[in-house]
Amino acid sequence: MEKNLKKHLQALEESHTGLEVRTSREKLDEILADGFFEIGSSGYMFDKKECLETGVVLTEMSLHNYKIYPLAQDVVLSTYFIVDQTRDRNTLRSSIWKLIDDRWQLYFHQGTISPLQLSEVIRENNKIVFGDD
């Protein structure tokens, strides 16, 4: 079950970081929970209403090292590394997904700018290792 859940949530995560969802108010509205809020990599906080009204940053990103941590039967924390080709920067990301009305919705999201490069982020024995540590 967890493996299928991880694949499902990763697909949702990749869709919400993709341009197709980010340019569609309807698709963004569907993926964000009504109580959604975000701490952006800018350090500013946003809620669902702001994201829908002003839009979200449109950049080309790739997602790496996706991991999930079930917190409850209907709540999952996910973490991953983003390479943002458009802005030429990388971020560490975390999201909280909640099962609401029989579908997984994004409830919380945070991005933190990181000096790490993709080549420094490696997977070893199911642990994320940074640099030479």
Secondary structure, 3 states (H helix, E strand, C coil): CHHHHHHHHHHHHHHHHCHHHHCCHHHHHHHEEEEEEEECCCCCEEEHHHHHHHCCCCCCEEEEEEEEEEEECCEEEEEEEEEECCCCEEEEEEEEEEEECCEEEEEEEEEEEECCCHHHEEEECCEEEECCC
